[in-house]
Amino acid sequence: MTPIVLLAGRSGPPPLTAGTLVTSWTPDPVILVVVLLAGGGYAWGVRRLRRRGRRWSRARVAFFQGFGLGSLVLATMSFLGAYQDVLFSLRAVQVIVLLMVTPLALALGAPVTLVLELLPERARRRAETMLRGHAARVLTFPAVPSVLLIATPWLLYFTAWYPAVLRSAALDELLKVVLLTVGFLYFYSRLQLDPVPRQYPHLLSLWITLVEVVFDAALGLTLWLGGHLVAADYYQALGRIWGPNLRTDQILGAGALWLIGDLAGLPFVGALTHQMVRQDERQAAEIDSQLDEEAAAARRSSPQGEPDQGPEMMRPWWENDPVLAERFRRR
């Protein structure tokens, strides 16, 4: 990377062009270690599970390894990582990807289920006990991860947190961990692909998603139309002589937070809808099985091997409805 002088004694990445979008890569040691450990551990776990003759969906592998860890690498080590401290708009894209996109893909990979499947029986029982514990119930109560997801970007941009992140590499890495943790907790508890302390209706998750969309829009509009420039002193001190001015850069970032946040909600809604359909199918299958068992029991109890066709069973269903029964009697 060829630096350009921003101010005396300070340097940064070259002007952002179509070429630098592709060539500007920067290593992030902390994230690189996380990706290698998570990706290697997940692949090892899937391979070991399949050797035991257990099936593991390829779609889950694709979500976790490809979309999850892949988006994490792109958000932190591509041009987004290289320009994260130079352009507000690119840092905004990084923030929303780490909060909404990467955690959703990771949660769709069902990593908790994979870990539980690989644990020895005694360790699995302990882990399942922890998942049913009080702390887990509080953290996965619908209001808790929802408030954390909504509040995190507001606190980031409207407190001293954001300027501090721009000036500290340690706080920058901590921010990325916080975003990933909050996002994963939200999608883990709402998707319920993995074991959770308590099951909640998926329809509730759809309503929560609608509320989250409203707050995403409010955040974007506040950054867009508000007169306050976030971390203005820091960005002015950079002396950047290329790209959008500070106001336009913040407007672009506000749009990214709004748009990408809403777009990330679409696959989440799709996943919830898929879960609702599967749940209905399971319930229908259970009801059919119960009815079959009752019919079989009735046949066994009948002397002729047929279910009892007594007067009550032969009466039309509408005769049990008081309104319809009265109407038919009048006729």
ZAMARLUM-659568 format. One record per residue (C-alpha): residue number from 1; residue in three letters; x, y, z. Coordinates in steps of 0.2 Angstrom, whole numbers, plus 5000, padded with zeros to 4 digits. Each point is the difference from the previous one (the first is absolute). Layout:
! ZAMARLUM-659568
pos/code/east/north/up
NUM/Ala/X/Y/Z
...
This chain:
! ZAMARLUM-659568
pos/code/east/north/up
1/Met/5000/5000/5000
2/Thr/5007/5017/4995
3/Pro/4996/5013/5013
4/Ile/4996/5018/4997
5/Val/5004/5014/5012
6/Leu/4984/5007/5008
7/Leu/5009/5011/5013
8/Ala/5018/5003/5004
9/Gly/5006/4984/5008
10/Arg/4984/4991/4996
11/Ser/4995/4988/4986
12/Gly/4986/4989/4995
13/Pro/4994/4989/4986
14/Pro/4999/5007/4982
15/Pro/4985/5008/4993
16/Leu/4985/4988/4998
17/Thr/4998/4995/4982
18/Ala/4994/4985/4990
19/Gly/5017/4993/5001
20/Thr/5003/5002/5018
21/Leu/4983/4993/5004
22/Val/5008/4983/4994
23/Thr/5018/5002/5006
24/Ser/4999/5008/5017
25/Trp/5001/4986/5012
26/Thr/5006/5002/5018
27/Pro/5003/4986/5012
28/Asp/4990/5000/5017
29/Pro/5010/4987/5011
30/Val/4986/4998/5013
31/Ile/4986/4997/4987
32/Leu/5012/4989/4990
33/Val/5003/4989/5016
34/Val/4981/4999/5003
35/Val/4996/4995/4982
36/Leu/5014/4987/5000
37/Leu/4994/4992/5016
38/Ala/4981/5001/4997
39/Gly/5002/4994/4982
40/Gly/5012/4986/5004
41/Gly/4990/4995/5015
42/Tyr/4984/5000/4991
43/Ala/5007/4990/4985
44/Trp/5008/4987/5012
45/Gly/4984/4998/5010
46/Val/4989/4997/4984
47/Arg/5013/4987/4994
48/Arg/5000/4991/5016
49/Leu/4981/5000/5001
50/Arg/4999/4993/4983
51/Arg/5012/4986/5004
52/Arg/4988/4995/5014
53/Gly/4987/4998/4986
54/Arg/4991/5016/5005
55/Arg/4993/5011/4987
56/Trp/5004/5019/5000
57/Ser/4992/5012/4987
58/Arg/5012/5007/4987
59/Ala/4989/5016/5001
60/Arg/5006/5002/5018
61/Val/5018/4998/4995
62/Ala/4998/5013/4986
63/Phe/4991/5012/5011
64/Phe/5013/4999/5014
65/Gln/5016/4998/4990
66/Gly/4996/5010/4984
67/Phe/4987/5014/5004
68/Gly/5005/5001/5019
69/Leu/5019/4999/5001
70/Gly/5001/5007/4982
71/Ser/4991/5016/5004
72/Leu/5010/5002/5016
73/Val/5016/4999/4989
74/Leu/4993/5013/4987
75/Ala/4994/5012/5014
76/Thr/5016/5000/5009
77/Met/5014/4997/4988
78/Ser/4995/5006/4983
79/Phe/4998/5018/4995
80/Leu/4987/5002/5014
81/Gly/5014/4996/5012
82/Ala/5013/5010/4991
83/Tyr/4989/5016/5000
84/Gln/4991/4997/5016
85/Asp/5008/5015/5009
86/Val/5000/5011/4985
87/Leu/4982/5001/4994
88/Phe/4985/5000/5011
89/Ser/4989/4991/4987
90/Leu/5012/4985/4998
91/Arg/5001/4998/5019
92/Ala/4981/5001/5000
93/Val/4999/4986/4988
94/Gln/5012/4990/5010
95/Val/4990/5003/5016
96/Ile/4983/4994/4992
97/Val/5008/4985/4992
98/Leu/5008/4994/5017
99/Leu/4984/5003/5009
100/Met/4987/4993/4988
101/Val/5007/4991/4986
102/Thr/5014/4989/5007
103/Pro/4991/4995/5016
104/Leu/4985/4995/4990
105/Ala/5010/4988/4989
106/Leu/5010/4993/5014
107/Ala/4983/4996/5010
108/Leu/4993/4992/4984
109/Gly/5015/4988/5001
110/Ala/4993/4993/5017
111/Pro/5018/5000/5009
112/Val/4992/4997/5017
113/Thr/4992/4984/4994
114/Leu/5016/4994/4992
115/Val/5010/5003/5016
116/Leu/4986/4991/5010
117/Glu/5001/4985/4988
118/Leu/5018/4998/5002
119/Leu/5001/5001/5019
120/Pro/5001/4985/5011
121/Glu/4984/4995/5008
122/Arg/5004/5007/5018
123/Ala/5007/5017/4993
124/Arg/4985/5001/4988
125/Arg/4988/4999/5015
126/Arg/5010/5013/5009
127/Ala/4999/5011/4985
128/Glu/4981/4997/4998
129/Thr/4998/5004/5018
130/Met/5009/5017/4998
131/Leu/4989/5004/4984
132/Arg/4985/4997/5011
133/Gly/5007/5011/5014
134/His/4994/5017/5007
135/Ala/5013/5010/4992
136/Ala/4997/4992/4983
137/Arg/4981/5003/5002
138/Val/5003/5018/5003
139/Leu/5012/5003/4986
140/Thr/4988/4992/4987
141/Phe/4984/5008/5007
142/Pro/4994/5008/4984
143/Ala/5001/5018/5007
144/Val/5019/4998/5005
145/Pro/5009/4996/4984
146/Ser/4988/5012/4990
147/Val/5004/5015/5011
148/Leu/5018/4996/4999
149/Leu/4999/4999/4981
150/Ile/4991/5016/4998
151/Ala/5010/5010/5014
152/Thr/5017/4995/4995
153/Pro/5002/5011/4984
154/Trp/4991/5014/5008
155/Leu/5012/5000/5015
156/Leu/5015/4998/4987
157/Tyr/4996/5015/4990
158/Phe/4993/5012/5014
159/Thr/5012/4997/5014
160/Ala/5019/5002/5001
161/Trp/5001/4982/4996
162/Tyr/5002/5002/4981
163/Pro/5014/5014/5001
164/Ala/5009/4989/5012
165/Val/4999/4985/4988
166/Leu/5008/5010/4986
167/Arg/5015/5004/5011
168/Ser/5003/4983/5008
169/Ala/5004/4984/4992
170/Ala/4996/4990/5016
171/Leu/4982/5009/5001
172/Asp/4998/4997/4981
173/Glu/5003/4981/5002
174/Leu/4988/5000/5016
175/Leu/4987/5009/4990
176/Lys/5000/4986/4987
177/Val/4999/4987/5013
178/Val/4985/5009/5008
179/Leu/4991/5002/4983
180/Leu/5002/4981/4996
181/Thr/4995/4995/5018
182/Val/4984/5011/5000
183/Gly/4995/4995/4983
184/Phe/5003/4981/5003
185/Leu/4990/5001/5016
186/Tyr/4985/5008/4991
187/Phe/4999/4988/4985
188/Tyr/5004/4985/5011
189/Ser/4986/5003/5011
190/Arg/4988/5005/4987
191/Leu/5003/4987/4987
192/Gln/5000/4986/5013
193/Leu/5009/4988/4988
194/Asp/5012/4996/5015
195/Pro/4993/4994/5017
196/Val/4994/5016/5010
197/Pro/4995/5001/5018
198/Arg/4982/5003/4994
199/Gln/4990/4999/4984
200/Tyr/4991/5016/4994
201/Pro/4988/5002/4986
202/His/5008/5004/4984
203/Leu/4986/5013/4997
204/Leu/5007/5009/5014
205/Ser/5016/5001/4992
206/Leu/4992/5007/4984
207/Trp/4992/5014/5011
208/Ile/5017/5004/5008
209/Thr/5008/5001/4982
210/Leu/4987/5013/4995
211/Val/5005/5010/5016
212/Glu/5018/4998/4996
213/Val/4997/5007/4982
214/Val/4992/5016/5007
215/Phe/5015/5003/5012
216/Asp/5012/4997/4985
217/Ala/4991/5013/4990
218/Ala/5000/5012/5015
219/Leu/5019/4998/5002
220/Gly/5003/5003/4982
221/Leu/4989/5015/4999
222/Thr/5008/5008/5016
223/Leu/5017/4998/4993
224/Trp/4994/5006/4983
225/Leu/4990/5015/5005
226/Gly/5007/5004/5017
227/Gly/5012/5015/5000
228/His/5013/4991/5011
229/Leu/5016/4993/4991
230/Val/5006/4984/5009
231/Ala/5018/5001/5005
232/Ala/5002/5016/4990
233/Asp/5016/5004/5009
234/Tyr/5009/4984/4995
235/Tyr/4995/5000/4982
236/Gln/5004/5018/4998
237/Ala/5017/4997/5007
238/Leu/5003/4987/4987
239/Gly/5001/5013/4987
240/Arg/4993/4989/4986
241/Ile/5001/5008/4983
242/Trp/4990/4987/4990
243/Gly/4983/4993/5001
244/Pro/4984/5007/5007
245/Asn/5000/5014/5012
246/Leu/4996/4996/5019
247/Arg/4981/5004/4998
248/Thr/4998/4990/4984
249/Asp/5010/4985/5007
250/Gln/4989/4999/5016
251/Ile/4984/5001/4989
252/Leu/5007/4985/4990
253/Gly/5004/4991/5016
254/Ala/4982/5003/5006
255/Gly/4993/4993/4985
256/Ala/5011/4985/5001
257/Leu/4994/4997/5018
258/Trp/4982/5002/4995
259/Leu/5000/4990/4984
260/Ile/5012/4986/5004
261/Gly/4991/4998/5017
262/Asp/4983/4997/4991
263/Leu/5007/4989/4987
264/Ala/5008/4989/5013
265/Gly/4983/4998/5007
266/Leu/4993/4992/4984
267/Pro/5010/4983/5002
268/Phe/4996/5000/5018
269/Val/4981/5002/4997
270/Gly/5002/4986/4986
271/Ala/5009/4989/5013
272/Leu/4986/5003/5013
273/Thr/4987/4997/4987
274/His/5008/4983/4996
275/Gln/5001/4996/5018
276/Met/4981/5004/5002
277/Val/4996/4988/4985
278/Arg/5010/4986/5007
279/Gln/4993/5002/5017
280/Asp/4982/4999/4993
281/Glu/5005/4985/4990
282/Arg/5007/4991/5016
283/Gln/4984/5005/5010
284/Ala/4989/4993/4985
285/Ala/5010/4984/5000
286/Glu/4998/4998/5019
287/Ile/4981/5003/4999
288/Asp/4998/4987/4986
289/Ser/5010/4988/5010
290/Gln/4989/5002/5015
291/Leu/4985/4998/4990
292/Asp/5006/4985/4992
293/Glu/5004/4992/5017
294/Glu/4983/5005/5006
295/Ala/4992/4992/4985
296/Ala/5010/4984/5002
297/Ala/4995/4999/5018
298/Ala/4982/5002/4996
299/Arg/5002/4986/4987
300/Arg/5008/4988/5013
301/Ser/4986/5004/5012
302/Ser/4986/4996/4988
303/Pro/4995/4981/5000
304/Gln/4999/5000/4981
305/Gly/5017/5009/4998
306/Glu/4991/5016/4995
307/Pro/4999/5017/5009
308/Asp/4983/5002/5009
309/Gln/4988/5008/4989
310/Gly/4988/5005/5014
311/Pro/4987/5014/4999
312/Glu/5012/5014/5006
313/Met/5013/4996/4987
314/Met/4987/4999/4986
315/Arg/4992/5017/5004
316/Pro/5005/5014/4988
317/Trp/5012/5012/5008
318/Trp/4989/5015/4998
319/Glu/4987/4992/5012
320/Asn/5012/5004/5014
321/Asp/5001/5018/4996
322/Pro/4985/5009/5009
323/Val/4997/5013/4987
324/Leu/5000/4989/4985
325/Ala/4990/4987/5010
326/Glu/4987/5012/5004
327/Arg/4999/5006/4982
328/Phe/4998/4983/4993
329/Arg/4986/4996/5013
330/Arg/4990/5015/4994
331/Arg/5000/4993/4983
